[in-house]
Amino acid sequence: MLYLHDVEVDEPYRRRGVGRRLLEAFMDSGRRAGASKMFLTTGEANMPARRLYEALGGGVAAQGPTVNYWFLLRS
């Protein structure tokens, strides 16, 4: 299993696909290492991040003020 603790894209580079490419590279690396799931947490109000995670196939597991996402890495 992969766990992503923190990722942030500097303001001038947001909305350019940088975060998506970082997450995809991390997930691909995990797949190659044999991981079948990835877990991360974000704030409930962090809608830009949540939209990205959902677009990449993350499934929501809401708990309190944070929102957790699980990713299946093997197809």
PDB file of N, CA, C, O and CB in Angstrom:
ATOM      1  N   MET A   1       0.835  -1.167   0.000  1.00  0.00           N
ATOM      2  CA  MET A   1       0.000   0.000   0.000  1.00  0.00           C
ATOM      3  C   MET A   1       0.888   1.241   0.000  1.00  0.00           C
ATOM      4  O   MET A   1       1.929   1.282   0.656  1.00  0.00           O
ATOM      5  CB  MET A   1      -0.954  -0.008   1.208  1.00  0.00           C
ATOM      6  N   LEU A   2       0.457   2.239  -0.742  1.00  0.00           N
ATOM      7  CA  LEU A   2       1.125   3.543  -0.739  1.00  0.00           C
ATOM      8  C   LEU A   2       0.366   4.483   0.179  1.00  0.00           C
ATOM      9  O   LEU A   2      -0.857   4.404   0.290  1.00  0.00           O
ATOM     10  CB  LEU A   2       1.220   4.135  -2.176  1.00  0.00           C
ATOM     11  N   TYR A   3       1.096   5.370   0.834  1.00  0.00           N
ATOM     12  CA  TYR A   3       0.475   6.443   1.606  1.00  0.00           C
ATOM     13  C   TYR A   3       1.128   7.746   1.178  1.00  0.00           C
ATOM     14  O   TYR A   3       2.349   7.888   1.247  1.00  0.00           O
ATOM     15  CB  TYR A   3       0.622   6.210   3.156  1.00  0.00           C
ATOM     16  N   LEU A   4       0.324   8.683   0.743  1.00  0.00           N
ATOM     17  CA  LEU A   4       0.820  10.002   0.353  1.00  0.00           C
ATOM     18  C   LEU A   4       0.475  10.970   1.471  1.00  0.00           C
ATOM     19  O   LEU A   4      -0.697  11.251   1.722  1.00  0.00           O
ATOM     20  CB  LEU A   4       0.209  10.472  -1.018  1.00  0.00           C
ATOM     21  N   HIS A   5       1.491  11.474   2.135  1.00  0.00           N
ATOM     22  CA  HIS A   5       1.262  12.342   3.285  1.00  0.00           C
ATOM     23  C   HIS A   5       0.961  13.779   2.882  1.00  0.00           C
ATOM     24  O   HIS A   5       0.048  14.399   3.429  1.00  0.00           O
ATOM     25  CB  HIS A   5       2.463  12.314   4.196  1.00  0.00           C
ATOM     26  N   ASP A   6       1.717  14.310   1.934  1.00  0.00           N
ATOM     27  CA  ASP A   6       1.535  15.723   1.595  1.00  0.00           C
ATOM     28  C   ASP A   6       2.053  15.984   0.193  1.00  0.00           C
ATOM     29  O   ASP A   6       3.132  15.530  -0.188  1.00  0.00           O
ATOM     30  CB  ASP A   6       2.256  16.635   2.614  1.00  0.00           C
ATOM     31  N   VAL A   7       1.270  16.715  -0.555  1.00  0.00           N
ATOM     32  CA  VAL A   7       1.716  17.206  -1.862  1.00  0.00           C
ATOM     33  C   VAL A   7       1.078  18.576  -2.057  1.00  0.00           C
ATOM     34  O   VAL A   7      -0.111  18.764  -1.798  1.00  0.00           O
ATOM     35  CB  VAL A   7       1.327  16.208  -3.037  1.00  0.00           C
ATOM     36  N   GLU A   8       1.874  19.513  -2.510  1.00  0.00           N
ATOM     37  CA  GLU A   8       1.350  20.861  -2.739  1.00  0.00           C
ATOM     38  C   GLU A   8       2.076  21.458  -3.937  1.00  0.00           C
ATOM     39  O   GLU A   8       3.291  21.320  -4.078  1.00  0.00           O
ATOM     40  CB  GLU A   8       1.521  21.767  -1.469  1.00  0.00           C
ATOM     41  N   VAL A   9       1.322  22.111  -4.780  1.00  0.00           N
ATOM     42  CA  VAL A   9       1.883  22.779  -5.950  1.00  0.00           C
ATOM     43  C   VAL A   9       1.868  24.273  -5.668  1.00  0.00           C
ATOM     44  O   VAL A   9       0.848  24.821  -5.248  1.00  0.00           O
ATOM     45  CB  VAL A   9       1.081  22.433  -7.261  1.00  0.00           C
ATOM     46  N   ASP A  10       2.989  24.925  -5.896  1.00  0.00           N
ATOM     47  CA  ASP A  10       3.097  26.364  -5.657  1.00  0.00           C
ATOM     48  C   ASP A  10       2.054  27.118  -6.485  1.00  0.00           C
ATOM     49  O   ASP A  10       1.792  26.767  -7.635  1.00  0.00           O
ATOM     50  CB  ASP A  10       4.521  26.867  -5.995  1.00  0.00           C
ATOM     51  N   GLU A  11       1.480  28.126  -5.906  1.00  0.00           N
ATOM     52  CA  GLU A  11       0.353  28.866  -6.492  1.00  0.00           C
ATOM     53  C   GLU A  11       0.511  29.217  -7.974  1.00  0.00           C
ATOM     54  O   GLU A  11      -0.429  28.993  -8.737  1.00  0.00           O
ATOM     55  CB  GLU A  11       0.148  30.123  -5.726  1.00  0.00           C
ATOM     56  N   PRO A  12       1.655  29.759  -8.422  1.00  0.00           N
ATOM     57  CA  PRO A  12       1.750  30.130  -9.842  1.00  0.00           C
ATOM     58  C   PRO A  12       1.665  28.941 -10.807  1.00  0.00           C
ATOM     59  O   PRO A  12       1.423  29.132 -11.999  1.00  0.00           O
ATOM     60  CB  PRO A  12       3.043  30.861 -10.080  1.00  0.00           C
ATOM     61  N   TYR A  13       1.863  27.714 -10.300  1.00  0.00           N
ATOM     62  CA  TYR A  13       1.880  26.539 -11.163  1.00  0.00           C
ATOM     63  C   TYR A  13       0.620  25.680 -11.055  1.00  0.00           C
ATOM     64  O   TYR A  13       0.523  24.628 -11.688  1.00  0.00           O
ATOM     65  CB  TYR A  13       3.077  25.703 -10.839  1.00  0.00           C
ATOM     66  N   ARG A  14      -0.331  26.129 -10.262  1.00  0.00           N
ATOM     67  CA  ARG A  14      -1.582  25.380 -10.116  1.00  0.00           C
ATOM     68  C   ARG A  14      -2.426  25.495 -11.370  1.00  0.00           C
ATOM     69  O   ARG A  14      -2.292  26.441 -12.147  1.00  0.00           O
ATOM     70  CB  ARG A  14      -2.375  25.878  -8.902  1.00  0.00           C
ATOM     71  N   ARG A  15      -3.310  24.500 -11.557  1.00  0.00           N
ATOM     72  CA  ARG A  15      -4.226  24.455 -12.698  1.00  0.00           C
ATOM     73  C   ARG A  15      -3.482  24.273 -14.022  1.00  0.00           C
ATOM     74  O   ARG A  15      -3.980  24.665 -15.078  1.00  0.00           O
ATOM     75  CB  ARG A  15      -5.063  25.730 -12.747  1.00  0.00           C
ATOM     76  N   ARG A  16      -2.290  23.677 -13.960  1.00  0.00           N
ATOM     77  CA  ARG A  16      -1.497  23.399 -15.165  1.00  0.00           C
ATOM     78  C   ARG A  16      -1.192  21.913 -15.323  1.00  0.00           C
ATOM     79  O   ARG A  16      -0.434  21.525 -16.213  1.00  0.00           O
ATOM     80  CB  ARG A  16      -0.195  24.186 -15.128  1.00  0.00           C
ATOM     81  N   GLY A  17      -1.775  21.086 -14.468  1.00  0.00           N
ATOM     82  CA  GLY A  17      -1.545  19.654 -14.564  1.00  0.00           C
ATOM     83  C   GLY A  17      -0.346  19.140 -13.788  1.00  0.00           C
ATOM     84  O   GLY A  17      -0.025  17.954 -13.860  1.00  0.00           O
ATOM     85  N   VAL A  18       0.320  20.013 -13.047  1.00  0.00           N
ATOM     86  CA  VAL A  18       1.513  19.599 -12.299  1.00  0.00           C
ATOM     87  C   VAL A  18       1.136  18.594 -11.211  1.00  0.00           C
ATOM     88  O   VAL A  18       1.777  17.551 -11.089  1.00  0.00           O
ATOM     89  CB  VAL A  18       2.219  20.827 -11.674  1.00  0.00           C
ATOM     90  N   GLY A  19       0.111  18.893 -10.426  1.00  0.00           N
ATOM     91  CA  GLY A  19      -0.320  17.993  -9.365  1.00  0.00           C
ATOM     92  C   GLY A  19      -0.751  16.642  -9.914  1.00  0.00           C
ATOM     93  O   GLY A  19      -0.431  15.599  -9.344  1.00  0.00           O
ATOM     94  N   ARG A  20      -1.470  16.669 -11.012  1.00  0.00           N
ATOM     95  CA  ARG A  20      -1.913  15.420 -11.651  1.00  0.00           C
ATOM     96  C   ARG A  20      -0.704  14.578 -12.058  1.00  0.00           C
ATOM     97  O   ARG A  20      -0.665  13.376 -11.799  1.00  0.00           O
ATOM     98  CB  ARG A  20      -2.801  15.722 -12.893  1.00  0.00           C
ATOM     99  N   ARG A  21       0.282  15.213 -12.695  1.00  0.00           N
ATOM    100  CA  ARG A  21       1.473  14.466 -13.131  1.00  0.00           C
ATOM    101  C   ARG A  21       2.260  13.915 -11.937  1.00  0.00           C
ATOM    102  O   ARG A  21       2.780  12.801 -12.002  1.00  0.00           O
ATOM    103  CB  ARG A  21       2.384  15.369 -13.983  1.00  0.00           C
ATOM    104  N   LEU A  22       2.351  14.688 -10.846  1.00  0.00           N
ATOM    105  CA  LEU A  22       3.037  14.204  -9.651  1.00  0.00           C
ATOM    106  C   LEU A  22       2.325  12.974  -9.074  1.00  0.00           C
ATOM    107  O   LEU A  22       2.966  11.976  -8.746  1.00  0.00           O
ATOM    108  CB  LEU A  22       3.117  15.320  -8.591  1.00  0.00           C
ATOM    109  N   LEU A  23       1.008  13.056  -8.957  1.00  0.00           N
ATOM    110  CA  LEU A  23       0.245  11.931  -8.421  1.00  0.00           C
ATOM    111  C   LEU A  23       0.328  10.711  -9.329  1.00  0.00           C
ATOM    112  O   LEU A  23       0.496   9.590  -8.847  1.00  0.00           O
ATOM    113  CB  LEU A  23      -1.210  12.329  -8.221  1.00  0.00           C
ATOM    114  N   GLU A  24       0.214  10.914 -10.620  1.00  0.00           N
ATOM    115  CA  GLU A  24       0.300   9.794 -11.558  1.00  0.00           C
ATOM    116  C   GLU A  24       1.665   9.122 -11.474  1.00  0.00           C
ATOM    117  O   GLU A  24       1.750   7.894 -11.502  1.00  0.00           O
ATOM    118  CB  GLU A  24       0.034  10.270 -12.993  1.00  0.00           C
ATOM    119  N   ALA A  25       2.737   9.912 -11.371  1.00  0.00           N
ATOM    120  CA  ALA A  25       4.085   9.347 -11.270  1.00  0.00           C
ATOM    121  C   ALA A  25       4.242   8.556  -9.971  1.00  0.00           C
ATOM    122  O   ALA A  25       4.833   7.476  -9.971  1.00  0.00           O
ATOM    123  CB  ALA A  25       5.148  10.465 -11.346  1.00  0.00           C
ATOM    124  N   PHE A  26       3.722   9.082  -8.878  1.00  0.00           N
ATOM    125  CA  PHE A  26       3.784   8.403  -7.586  1.00  0.00           C
ATOM    126  C   PHE A  26       3.010   7.092  -7.638  1.00  0.00           C
ATOM    127  O   PHE A  26       3.494   6.063  -7.165  1.00  0.00           O
ATOM    128  CB  PHE A  26       3.231   9.306  -6.469  1.00  0.00           C
ATOM    129  N   MET A  27       1.818   7.125  -8.209  1.00  0.00           N
ATOM    130  CA  MET A  27       0.981   5.934  -8.316  1.00  0.00           C
ATOM    131  C   MET A  27       1.630   4.896  -9.234  1.00  0.00           C
ATOM    132  O   MET A  27       1.620   3.705  -8.923  1.00  0.00           O
ATOM    133  CB  MET A  27      -0.417   6.307  -8.839  1.00  0.00           C
ATOM    134  N   ASP A  28       2.188   5.334 -10.347  1.00  0.00           N
ATOM    135  CA  ASP A  28       2.872   4.404 -11.264  1.00  0.00           C
ATOM    136  C   ASP A  28       4.071   3.745 -10.587  1.00  0.00           C
ATOM    137  O   ASP A  28       4.304   2.548 -10.756  1.00  0.00           O
ATOM    138  CB  ASP A  28       3.331   5.142 -12.540  1.00  0.00           C
ATOM    139  N   SER A  29       4.826   4.523  -9.826  1.00  0.00           N
ATOM    140  CA  SER A  29       5.969   3.978  -9.103  1.00  0.00           C
ATOM    141  C   SER A  29       5.510   2.928  -8.093  1.00  0.00           C
ATOM    142  O   SER A  29       6.139   1.879  -7.949  1.00  0.00           O
ATOM    143  CB  SER A  29       6.743   5.102  -8.393  1.00  0.00           C
ATOM    144  N   GLY A  30       4.423   3.214  -7.405  1.00  0.00           N
ATOM    145  CA  GLY A  30       3.874   2.254  -6.452  1.00  0.00           C
ATOM    146  C   GLY A  30       3.405   0.975  -7.125  1.00  0.00           C
ATOM    147  O   GLY A  30       3.635  -0.121  -6.614  1.00  0.00           O
ATOM    148  N   ARG A  31       2.749   1.113  -8.269  1.00  0.00           N
ATOM    149  CA  ARG A  31       2.312  -0.077  -9.022  1.00  0.00           C
ATOM    150  C   ARG A  31       3.505  -0.956  -9.372  1.00  0.00           C
ATOM    151  O   ARG A  31       3.472  -2.172  -9.186  1.00  0.00           O
ATOM    152  CB  ARG A  31       1.562   0.336 -10.311  1.00  0.00           C
ATOM    153  N   ARG A  32       4.561  -0.319  -9.883  1.00  0.00           N
ATOM    154  CA  ARG A  32       5.762  -1.072 -10.265  1.00  0.00           C
ATOM    155  C   ARG A  32       6.400  -1.761  -9.061  1.00  0.00           C
ATOM    156  O   ARG A  32       7.028  -2.810  -9.202  1.00  0.00           O
ATOM    157  CB  ARG A  32       6.781  -0.142 -10.929  1.00  0.00           C
ATOM    158  N   ALA A  33       6.237  -1.169  -7.875  1.00  0.00           N
ATOM    159  CA  ALA A  33       6.795  -1.758  -6.653  1.00  0.00           C
ATOM    160  C   ALA A  33       5.875  -2.817  -6.052  1.00  0.00           C
ATOM    161  O   ALA A  33       6.220  -3.450  -5.055  1.00  0.00           O
ATOM    162  CB  ALA A  33       7.061  -0.669  -5.623  1.00  0.00           C
ATOM    163  N   GLY A  34       4.696  -3.009  -6.663  1.00  0.00           N
ATOM    164  CA  GLY A  34       3.797  -4.053  -6.199  1.00  0.00           C
ATOM    165  C   GLY A  34       2.632  -3.586  -5.348  1.00  0.00           C
ATOM    166  O   GLY A  34       1.857  -4.414  -4.869  1.00  0.00           O
ATOM    167  N   ALA A  35       2.488  -2.293  -5.148  1.00  0.00           N
ATOM    168  CA  ALA A  35       1.367  -1.778  -4.349  1.00  0.00           C
ATOM    169  C   ALA A  35       0.060  -1.952  -5.122  1.00  0.00           C
ATOM    170  O   ALA A  35       0.029  -1.834  -6.347  1.00  0.00           O
ATOM    171  CB  ALA A  35       1.588  -0.279  -3.984  1.00  0.00           C
ATOM    172  N   SER A  36      -0.997  -2.228  -4.402  1.00  0.00           N
ATOM    173  CA  SER A  36      -2.303  -2.372  -5.041  1.00  0.00           C
ATOM    174  C   SER A  36      -3.295  -1.308  -4.575  1.00  0.00           C
ATOM    175  O   SER A  36      -4.389  -1.196  -5.129  1.00  0.00           O
ATOM    176  CB  SER A  36      -2.866  -3.753  -4.762  1.00  0.00           C
ATOM    177  N   LYS A  37      -2.920  -0.522  -3.555  1.00  0.00           N
ATOM    178  CA  LYS A  37      -3.781   0.550  -3.052  1.00  0.00           C
ATOM    179  C   LYS A  37      -2.938   1.757  -2.673  1.00  0.00           C
ATOM    180  O   LYS A  37      -1.746   1.644  -2.391  1.00  0.00           O
ATOM    181  CB  LYS A  37      -4.609   0.070  -1.840  1.00  0.00           C
ATOM    182  N   MET A  38      -3.591   2.921  -2.675  1.00  0.00           N
ATOM    183  CA  MET A  38      -2.963   4.138  -2.179  1.00  0.00           C
ATOM    184  C   MET A  38      -3.969   4.859  -1.297  1.00  0.00           C
ATOM    185  O   MET A  38      -5.167   4.865  -1.577  1.00  0.00           O
ATOM    186  CB  MET A  38      -2.478   5.053  -3.351  1.00  0.00           C
ATOM    187  N   PHE A  39      -3.474   5.457  -0.244  1.00  0.00           N
ATOM    188  CA  PHE A  39      -4.299   6.165   0.712  1.00  0.00           C
ATOM    189  C   PHE A  39      -3.760   7.575   0.892  1.00  0.00           C
ATOM    190  O   PHE A  39      -2.547   7.769   0.967  1.00  0.00           O
ATOM    191  CB  PHE A  39      -4.347   5.418   2.059  1.00  0.00           C
ATOM    192  N   LEU A  40      -4.650   8.563   0.961  1.00  0.00           N
ATOM    193  CA  LEU A  40      -4.261   9.924   1.301  1.00  0.00           C
ATOM    194  C   LEU A  40      -5.430  10.605   1.994  1.00  0.00           C
ATOM    195  O   LEU A  40      -6.569  10.143   1.920  1.00  0.00           O
ATOM    196  CB  LEU A  40      -3.824  10.718   0.038  1.00  0.00           C
ATOM    197  N   THR A  41      -5.136  11.702   2.665  1.00  0.00           N
ATOM    198  CA  THR A  41      -6.147  12.467   3.379  1.00  0.00           C
ATOM    199  C   THR A  41      -6.060  13.913   2.942  1.00  0.00           C
ATOM    200  O   THR A  41      -4.970  14.441   2.721  1.00  0.00           O
ATOM    201  CB  THR A  41      -5.970  12.341   4.912  1.00  0.00           C
ATOM    202  N   THR A  42      -7.211  14.552   2.818  1.00  0.00           N
ATOM    203  CA  THR A  42      -7.253  15.977   2.511  1.00  0.00           C
ATOM    204  C   THR A  42      -8.366  16.611   3.321  1.00  0.00           C
ATOM    205  O   THR A  42      -9.218  15.916   3.874  1.00  0.00           O
ATOM    206  CB  THR A  42      -7.462  16.225   0.990  1.00  0.00           C
ATOM    207  N   GLY A  43      -8.354  17.926   3.389  1.00  0.00           N
ATOM    208  CA  GLY A  43      -9.411  18.635   4.098  1.00  0.00           C
ATOM    209  C   GLY A  43     -10.728  18.552   3.348  1.00  0.00           C
ATOM    210  O   GLY A  43     -10.758  18.537   2.118  1.00  0.00           O
ATOM    211  N   GLU A  44     -11.802  18.498   4.096  1.00  0.00           N
ATOM    212  CA  GLU A  44     -13.136  18.388   3.500  1.00  0.00           C
ATOM    213  C   GLU A  44     -13.436  19.548   2.543  1.00  0.00           C
ATOM    214  O   GLU A  44     -14.119  19.358   1.537  1.00  0.00           O
ATOM    215  CB  GLU A  44     -14.195  18.337   4.599  1.00  0.00           C
ATOM    216  N   ALA A  45     -12.930  20.743   2.853  1.00  0.00           N
ATOM    217  CA  ALA A  45     -13.206  21.930   2.039  1.00  0.00           C
ATOM    218  C   ALA A  45     -12.218  22.118   0.887  1.00  0.00           C
ATOM    219  O   ALA A  45     -12.368  23.058   0.107  1.00  0.00           O
ATOM    220  CB  ALA A  45     -13.189  23.156   2.913  1.00  0.00           C
ATOM    221  N   ASN A  46     -11.220  21.254   0.760  1.00  0.00           N
ATOM    222  CA  ASN A  46     -10.210  21.394  -0.294  1.00  0.00           C
ATOM    223  C   ASN A  46     -10.750  20.824  -1.606  1.00  0.00           C
ATOM    224  O   ASN A  46     -10.329  19.760  -2.059  1.00  0.00           O
ATOM    225  CB  ASN A  46      -8.886  20.677   0.108  1.00  0.00           C
ATOM    226  N   MET A  47     -11.675  21.542  -2.193  1.00  0.00           N
ATOM    227  CA  MET A  47     -12.363  21.047  -3.384  1.00  0.00           C
ATOM    228  C   MET A  47     -11.458  20.878  -4.595  1.00  0.00           C
ATOM    229  O   MET A  47     -11.650  19.912  -5.333  1.00  0.00           O
ATOM    230  CB  MET A  47     -13.476  21.971  -3.735  1.00  0.00           C
ATOM    231  N   PRO A  48     -10.481  21.751  -4.855  1.00  0.00           N
ATOM    232  CA  PRO A  48      -9.608  21.501  -6.016  1.00  0.00           C
ATOM    233  C   PRO A  48      -8.882  20.155  -5.893  1.00  0.00           C
ATOM    234  O   PRO A  48      -8.810  19.397  -6.860  1.00  0.00           O
ATOM    235  CB  PRO A  48      -8.577  22.640  -6.162  1.00  0.00           C
ATOM    236  N   ALA A  49      -8.347  19.865  -4.708  1.00  0.00           N
ATOM    237  CA  ALA A  49      -7.660  18.584  -4.511  1.00  0.00           C
ATOM    238  C   ALA A  49      -8.645  17.425  -4.626  1.00  0.00           C
ATOM    239  O   ALA A  49      -8.343  16.407  -5.247  1.00  0.00           O
ATOM    240  CB  ALA A  49      -6.956  18.551  -3.137  1.00  0.00           C
ATOM    241  N   ARG A  50      -9.808  17.580  -4.034  1.00  0.00           N
ATOM    242  CA  ARG A  50     -10.799  16.503  -4.077  1.00  0.00           C
ATOM    243  C   ARG A  50     -11.237  16.196  -5.505  1.00  0.00           C
ATOM    244  O   ARG A  50     -11.416  15.034  -5.869  1.00  0.00           O
ATOM    245  CB  ARG A  50     -12.015  16.871  -3.231  1.00  0.00           C
ATOM    246  N   ARG A  51     -11.407  17.241  -6.312  1.00  0.00           N
ATOM    247  CA  ARG A  51     -11.777  17.016  -7.721  1.00  0.00           C
ATOM    248  C   ARG A  51     -10.677  16.252  -8.448  1.00  0.00           C
ATOM    249  O   ARG A  51     -10.959  15.354  -9.242  1.00  0.00           O
ATOM    250  CB  ARG A  51     -12.049  18.363  -8.437  1.00  0.00           C
ATOM    251  N   LEU A  52      -9.429  16.606  -8.176  1.00  0.00           N
ATOM    252  CA  LEU A  52      -8.307  15.903  -8.798  1.00  0.00           C
ATOM    253  C   LEU A  52      -8.290  14.438  -8.368  1.00  0.00           C
ATOM    254  O   LEU A  52      -8.163  13.551  -9.212  1.00  0.00           O
ATOM    255  CB  LEU A  52      -6.973  16.583  -8.435  1.00  0.00           C
ATOM    256  N   TYR A  53      -8.413  14.176  -7.078  1.00  0.00           N
ATOM    257  CA  TYR A  53      -8.363  12.803  -6.589  1.00  0.00           C
ATOM    258  C   TYR A  53      -9.502  11.971  -7.178  1.00  0.00           C
ATOM    259  O   TYR A  53      -9.309  10.814  -7.551  1.00  0.00           O
ATOM    260  CB  TYR A  53      -8.427  12.780  -5.057  1.00  0.00           C
ATOM    261  N   GLU A  54     -10.661  12.559  -7.255  1.00  0.00           N
ATOM    262  CA  GLU A  54     -11.800  11.834  -7.824  1.00  0.00           C
ATOM    263  C   GLU A  54     -11.613  11.601  -9.322  1.00  0.00           C
ATOM    264  O   GLU A  54     -11.992  10.550  -9.839  1.00  0.00           O
ATOM    265  CB  GLU A  54     -13.105  12.604  -7.570  1.00  0.00           C
ATOM    266  N   ALA A  55     -11.031  12.577 -10.021  1.00  0.00           N
ATOM    267  CA  ALA A  55     -10.767  12.414 -11.456  1.00  0.00           C
ATOM    268  C   ALA A  55      -9.751  11.300 -11.718  1.00  0.00           C
ATOM    269  O   ALA A  55      -9.775  10.669 -12.774  1.00  0.00           O
ATOM    270  CB  ALA A  55     -10.259  13.735 -12.055  1.00  0.00           C
ATOM    271  N   LEU A  56      -8.861  11.063 -10.752  1.00  0.00           N
ATOM    272  CA  LEU A  56      -7.850  10.015 -10.891  1.00  0.00           C
ATOM    273  C   LEU A  56      -8.354   8.661 -10.391  1.00  0.00           C
ATOM    274  O   LEU A  56      -7.595   7.692 -10.355  1.00  0.00           O
ATOM    275  CB  LEU A  56      -6.589  10.406 -10.135  1.00  0.00           C
ATOM    276  N   GLY A  57      -9.619   8.591 -10.010  1.00  0.00           N
ATOM    277  CA  GLY A  57     -10.206   7.320  -9.618  1.00  0.00           C
ATOM    278  C   GLY A  57     -10.268   7.068  -8.132  1.00  0.00           C
ATOM    279  O   GLY A  57     -10.606   5.962  -7.711  1.00  0.00           O
ATOM    280  N   GLY A  58      -9.950   8.064  -7.321  1.00  0.00           N
ATOM    281  CA  GLY A  58      -9.999   7.896  -5.876  1.00  0.00           C
ATOM    282  C   GLY A  58     -11.433   7.739  -5.389  1.00  0.00           C
ATOM    283  O   GLY A  58     -12.342   8.424  -5.858  1.00  0.00           O
ATOM    284  N   GLY A  59     -11.619   6.834  -4.452  1.00  0.00           N
ATOM    285  CA  GLY A  59     -12.923   6.617  -3.845  1.00  0.00           C
ATOM    286  C   GLY A  59     -12.944   7.217  -2.458  1.00  0.00           C
ATOM    287  O   GLY A  59     -12.017   7.003  -1.677  1.00  0.00           O
ATOM    288  N   VAL A  60     -13.989   7.968  -2.136  1.00  0.00           N
ATOM    289  CA  VAL A  60     -14.093   8.700  -0.877  1.00  0.00           C
ATOM    290  C   VAL A  60     -14.452   7.770   0.281  1.00  0.00           C
ATOM    291  O   VAL A  60     -15.298   6.884   0.156  1.00  0.00           O
ATOM    292  CB  VAL A  60     -15.133   9.812  -0.998  1.00  0.00           C
ATOM    293  N   ALA A  61     -13.787   8.000   1.404  1.00  0.00           N
ATOM    294  CA  ALA A  61     -14.133   7.378   2.676  1.00  0.00           C
ATOM    295  C   ALA A  61     -14.128   8.496   3.713  1.00  0.00           C
ATOM    296  O   ALA A  61     -13.156   8.646   4.454  1.00  0.00           O
ATOM    297  CB  ALA A  61     -13.127   6.207   3.060  1.00  0.00           C
ATOM    298  N   ALA A  62     -15.208   9.288   3.774  1.00  0.00           N
ATOM    299  CA  ALA A  62     -15.263  10.492   4.619  1.00  0.00           C
ATOM    300  C   ALA A  62     -15.263  10.150   6.107  1.00  0.00           C
ATOM    301  O   ALA A  62     -15.951   9.232   6.553  1.00  0.00           O
ATOM    302  CB  ALA A  62     -16.508  11.313   4.283  1.00  0.00           C
ATOM    303  N   GLN A  63     -14.477  10.909   6.857  1.00  0.00           N
ATOM    304  CA  GLN A  63     -14.387  10.756   8.308  1.00  0.00           C
ATOM    305  C   GLN A  63     -14.110  12.110   8.937  1.00  0.00           C
ATOM    306  O   GLN A  63     -12.987  12.605   8.841  1.00  0.00           O
ATOM    307  CB  GLN A  63     -13.284   9.735   8.696  1.00  0.00           C
ATOM    308  N   GLY A  64     -15.074  12.710   9.563  1.00  0.00           N
ATOM    309  CA  GLY A  64     -14.862  13.974  10.267  1.00  0.00           C
ATOM    310  C   GLY A  64     -14.435  15.104   9.351  1.00  0.00           C
ATOM    311  O   GLY A  64     -14.935  15.232   8.233  1.00  0.00           O
ATOM    312  N   PRO A  65     -13.487  15.942   9.837  1.00  0.00           N
ATOM    313  CA  PRO A  65     -13.094  17.118   9.058  1.00  0.00           C
ATOM    314  C   PRO A  65     -12.117  16.822   7.924  1.00  0.00           C
ATOM    315  O   PRO A  65     -11.721  17.732   7.194  1.00  0.00           O
ATOM    316  CB  PRO A  65     -12.486  18.129   9.967  1.00  0.00           C
ATOM    317  N   THR A  66     -11.730  15.568   7.772  1.00  0.00           N
ATOM    318  CA  THR A  66     -10.859  15.201   6.659  1.00  0.00           C
ATOM    319  C   THR A  66     -11.596  14.238   5.746  1.00  0.00           C
ATOM    320  O   THR A  66     -12.572  13.603   6.145  1.00  0.00           O
ATOM    321  CB  THR A  66      -9.537  14.573   7.167  1.00  0.00           C
ATOM    322  N   VAL A  67     -11.121  14.140   4.535  1.00  0.00           N
ATOM    323  CA  VAL A  67     -11.703  13.222   3.557  1.00  0.00           C
ATOM    324  C   VAL A  67     -10.583  12.305   3.094  1.00  0.00           C
ATOM    325  O   VAL A  67      -9.550  12.770   2.613  1.00  0.00           O
ATOM    326  CB  VAL A  67     -12.363  13.992   2.342  1.00  0.00           C
ATOM    327  N   ASN A  68     -10.786  11.022   3.236  1.00  0.00           N
ATOM    328  CA  ASN A  68      -9.781  10.035   2.865  1.00  0.00           C
ATOM    329  C   ASN A  68     -10.117   9.438   1.514  1.00  0.00           C
ATOM    330  O   ASN A  68     -11.286   9.225   1.193  1.00  0.00           O
ATOM    331  CB  ASN A  68      -9.677   8.932   3.928  1.00  0.00           C
ATOM    332  N   TYR A  69      -9.091   9.169   0.722  1.00  0.00           N
ATOM    333  CA  TYR A  69      -9.263   8.558  -0.589  1.00  0.00           C
ATOM    334  C   TYR A  69      -8.455   7.281  -0.667  1.00  0.00           C
ATOM    335  O   TYR A  69      -7.299   7.244  -0.245  1.00  0.00           O
ATOM    336  CB  TYR A  69      -8.849   9.526  -1.707  1.00  0.00           C
ATOM    337  N   TRP A  70      -9.057   6.234  -1.204  1.00  0.00           N
ATOM    338  CA  TRP A  70      -8.380   4.972  -1.497  1.00  0.00           C
ATOM    339  C   TRP A  70      -8.299   4.820  -3.000  1.00  0.00           C
ATOM    340  O   TRP A  70      -9.253   5.141  -3.708  1.00  0.00           O
ATOM    341  CB  TRP A  70      -9.118   3.759  -0.851  1.00  0.00           C
ATOM    342  N   PHE A  71      -7.191   4.341  -3.489  1.00  0.00           N
ATOM    343  CA  PHE A  71      -6.986   4.116  -4.924  1.00  0.00           C
ATOM    344  C   PHE A  71      -6.628   2.651  -5.143  1.00  0.00           C
ATOM    345  O   PHE A  71      -5.758   2.126  -4.449  1.00  0.00           O
ATOM    346  CB  PHE A  71      -5.868   5.053  -5.493  1.00  0.00           C
ATOM    347  N   LEU A  72      -7.271   1.987  -6.082  1.00  0.00           N
ATOM    348  CA  LEU A  72      -6.865   0.664  -6.522  1.00  0.00           C
ATOM    349  C   LEU A  72      -5.843   0.843  -7.633  1.00  0.00           C
ATOM    350  O   LEU A  72      -6.143   1.468  -8.650  1.00  0.00           O
ATOM    351  CB  LEU A  72      -8.090  -0.185  -7.001  1.00  0.00           C
ATOM    352  N   LEU A  73      -4.662   0.313  -7.460  1.00  0.00           N
ATOM    353  CA  LEU A  73      -3.575   0.538  -8.415  1.00  0.00           C
ATOM    354  C   LEU A  73      -3.398  -0.586  -9.418  1.00  0.00           C
ATOM    355  O   LEU A  73      -2.664  -0.434 -10.395  1.00  0.00           O
ATOM    356  CB  LEU A  73      -2.297   0.738  -7.681  1.00  0.00           C
ATOM    357  N   ARG A  74      -4.046  -1.692  -9.194  1.00  0.00           N
ATOM    358  CA  ARG A  74      -3.947  -2.793 -10.149  1.00  0.00           C
ATOM    359  C   ARG A  74      -5.252  -2.928 -10.885  1.00  0.00           C
ATOM    360  O   ARG A  74      -6.323  -2.914 -10.278  1.00  0.00           O
ATOM    361  CB  ARG A  74      -3.582  -4.115  -9.449  1.00  0.00           C
ATOM    362  N   SER A  75      -5.168  -3.059 -12.187  1.00  0.00           N
ATOM    363  CA  SER A  75      -6.403  -3.196 -12.979  1.00  0.00           C
ATOM    364  C   SER A  75      -6.660  -4.616 -13.372  1.00  0.00           C
ATOM    365  O   SER A  75      -7.654  -4.902 -14.039  1.00  0.00           O
ATOM    366  CB  SER A  75      -6.342  -2.341 -14.218  1.00  0.00           C
TER     367      SER A  75
END
